[in-house]
């Protein structure tokens, strides 16, 4: 099969692209290589892929001879208020609308990355997909808008609501990457709020498995939570990485960030029943893998 992967040089997209290639598929790797973080990291992520640099918000996506589209490109991060918001509109809503339009014309399935951020402060935990979405960040609003766009187009689409994905190649602004970088350098880590807020942490390999399964097996229009089996507070995660690395960390607290929820916990019964998927990587094992990757980056000249 031949698949387009947008955001192929990013954290999750690069792992997905690698897994597809290893599975014998052809990958059309697309990425804009924005400067949200160092493009050199993205280029390293995409090493071995034939990467097409395309701005999806204004350039056409050629889907001739393609069997499906994995749409993972977008502007990440819940701290999306103020002057940054036009980027979220452009890179999430407008770019996604153009991808959906092209896929609709070509009659192709699209599996796309949504987010647990669409729930906001959820009304129940674990949170099922039927929960009324009440996002509290502009980022979450743009992700919800993408889900609604898919329905408006009547696409053969699958929306995957990812819950706090971590692992090797994680973006430098994300918590576990910042913790690992601080541990390797002997520096400090700044955490928004008390650190008692908890997350349904999900290892990237589990996310890739769910994403590939969705393309192959999910019914059209399906919406699934993709979340880790372990829920932990940020401080518990810090302590676990300190134990794994054998190094102490200086933790400093900042005011709670606007748009940051207190808790996430995924109900994955729907995707388990439909696709047979469930998270398999415990948080401790996943963090061991991430620490091995992060420390090797520092050791490699």
N, C-alpha and C positions, 0 to 999 in steps of 0.2 A: 504494500500500500504506500501511497505517497501523501504525506501530510504537510501542511503549513503549520509552523509553530511561530506565533508572534511573541515578542519578548524572549526570543531564544537565547539571548546573551545574558539574561537576568538570572537571578538566583534559582527560582523554580523552573523557568523555561529551559535553562541549560541542562538541568538534570533530566527533564522530560525529553529533550532532544537526544541526549546521549542514550537514554533507555530505548527510545524508538529505533535509533540506528542499531543498537545492540540486538534489538528484536528483529532485524532484517528489513526495516522500513526505510523508505527514502524520506528525507526531511528537507523541506524548504524553510530555512532558518531566516527569520525576519526580525530586525531590531533597529530602533532609531538611534541607539547609543547616546541617549541624552546625558547631560552633565549632572544629573541628580546625585550621582557619585562617580568616582573616577572611571571614565570609559575604558581605561586600561584593564581594570578588573573584569569588566564585561567582555572585553576581547579575549582575556585569558579564559574566562568561562566558556566561550564559544570556540576555543581552539579545536580544530579538527572538523568544524562545521563550515560549510560554504555559506557565509553570512551575507544576506542582502540588507543593506542599510536603507530602510524605507520609513518615512514619516507617514504613518497611517492616517493622520488627520488631514493630509492634503495630497498624498500620492496614491495612485491606484494599486490595488493588490491583484496580481495575476493569478487566477485560480484554474487556469487551463491544465487539465491532466491531473488535478488534485482530487483525492478521495475524501478529505475532511480537513477541518481547521481547528487547531487548538489555539484559542485566543487568550494569551496570558499577558500581553503588553498592557501597560497602564502606569499611571502615576500613583505610587504607594504612599501610605502613611496617614494616620488619623489627624495629625497636626496640620490641618488643611484650611484653616481660617485665613481671612485677610487677603493680602496681596497674592498669595500662592493659589488662590482658588481658580483663577482663569486657566492655570495649567491643568488642574483636575478636570475642568470642563473639556478642555481640548484633548488631553491624552486619555481620558477615560470615556467620556460620553461621546464626543465627536468622532474620535478614532474608532470606537466600538460601533457606532452607527454606520460608519463607512465599511467596516468589516462585515457587519450583518447584511448590509445592502449587497455587497459583492457575493456573499455566500448565498443569499436568497436568490439572486439572479442565476447563480450557477447550480442551485439545487443541492447544496452541500450541507452536511451536518457541522455544527459548531459546538465544541465543548469550551466553555469559557470560565474564567476565574472571577467568581464573586467573592464575598467576604462575610465573616461573622460580624463585621462592623454594621451590617444592615439591621441587626437586632437592637443595637444600642444597649440600654440597661434592660435586659430581657425580663419578661414577666415570670419566667420559670426556668429552673435548672434541673437536669440537663435541658437544653433548649431544642425543641423539635422544629422542623421546617415550617409547620403550620402556625408558628408564633407570629403575631402581628409585628411587622418590622417597624421600628421606631429609631432610626439612626440618629446619633447625636453629634456626628461630625460631617462636614461637607464631603469628605472622602466616602463615608458610608452612604450618603445620599447619592453620589455618582454611581456607586456599585449597584444600588437598588434601581437606579434609572436604567442601567444596562440590562438588568433582568426584565424590566418592563418593556424595554425596546425589543428584546427577543420575542416576547409575547405579541407585541404589536406587529412585528414582521411575520408572525406565524412560522418562525423558523423551526427546522429540525435542530433543536438546540438542547444542551444540557448545562445547567448552571451549577457550579460547585462552590459552595460557601466554605472557603478555607478558614481554618482556625489556627492562628499564630504558628506559622510554619518556621521551622528552624533546621539547621544542619550546615554542612560544608557549603561554602560560597554564599553564605548569608550576607545581606547588604551590611555595610559598615555602620549604618545608623540604627540597626536593629539590636535589641537588648543583649542577646546571647553573644553576638559578635563583639559588641562593645565590652562585655564582661571579659571575653577571651583576650581581646586586645589589651585590656587593662592588666590582666593577669600576666601576660607575656612581657609587658613593659614595666610592671611594678607600679603602675599609676593608680588613679582613683576611678571609680565608676559613679556616675550620677544617675539617680533613679527618681522619677517623678512620683510624688506622693510618698506614702508610708512604706511602700513595697509589699503591703499585705494584699494588694489586689492580685487576683489569681487568673490563670489562663489555662485553656485546654490546649497544651502545647502539642504540636504535630510534626513528626520527623519527615523530612522532605521525601525520603524514599517511599513512605506510606502514601504521601500525597500524589506522587508520580503513579503509583499502582492504581489508586482510585481514579485518576484522570484518564489513564489508558483504558481502564475497564469501562468508564463512562462512554467513551467513544465507541467501543465495540458492542456494548450490551444494554445501555440504558434506553428506556423508551423516550420518544421525542417529547420535549417539554418538561422533562424531569428536573427537579431541584433537589440537591443533596447537600447535607452537612458533611464536611470532611474534617474530622477533628480527632485529636489524640486521645488515647485512653487514660492518660495521666493528667490530672489537674493539679497545679502547684502554684503557690504564691511566688512573686518575684524574689522575695528574700530566701525562700526555700531553694529556688533555682540557683541563686548566688552561692548559697552554702554547698549545694551539690557540686558546682563547678570548682569551688575552693577545695573540696575533698578530692575531686578527680585530679586536679592539677597539682595538689599538694602545696598550694600557695595561698597566702592570705590576701584579702582585698580590702581596700579602703573604700567604704560605701558612704556617699553623701546624698542627702535627700533634697530635692527641689519641690516647689509647689506642684500640686497635682495639675497635669496638663489638661487643658480644655479639649473635650472630645474623647478622653480616655475613660473607658468603662471600668467598673470595679471588678467585674467577673465575666468570664466566658466558660461555658461547659457544653460541649456538643452532644446532642442526642443523635447517634449514628444508626439507630435501628432501621431507618428507611433504606439507607444504602447497603446495610448488611443484608437485609431481607431481599433487596432487588438484585444486587450484584455480588453478594458474598464477600464484600469488602469490610474489613475492620482494621483498626490500627494494630500493628504488630510490634512496633519498636518502643519499649519502655523509655521513659524520659532519661533514666540514668545511662542506659546504653547509647541513646542518641547523643547525649552530651559528651560521652566518652569519644564518640566518633568526631564530634565537632571540635573538641579540644585537640584531638590528634591532628586534625586538619589545620587548625589555627596555629598550633605550636610548630608544625612543620613549615608553615609559611614563613615564620620568623627565622627558622633554622636554615632555610634555603636562601642562598645569596642571590 
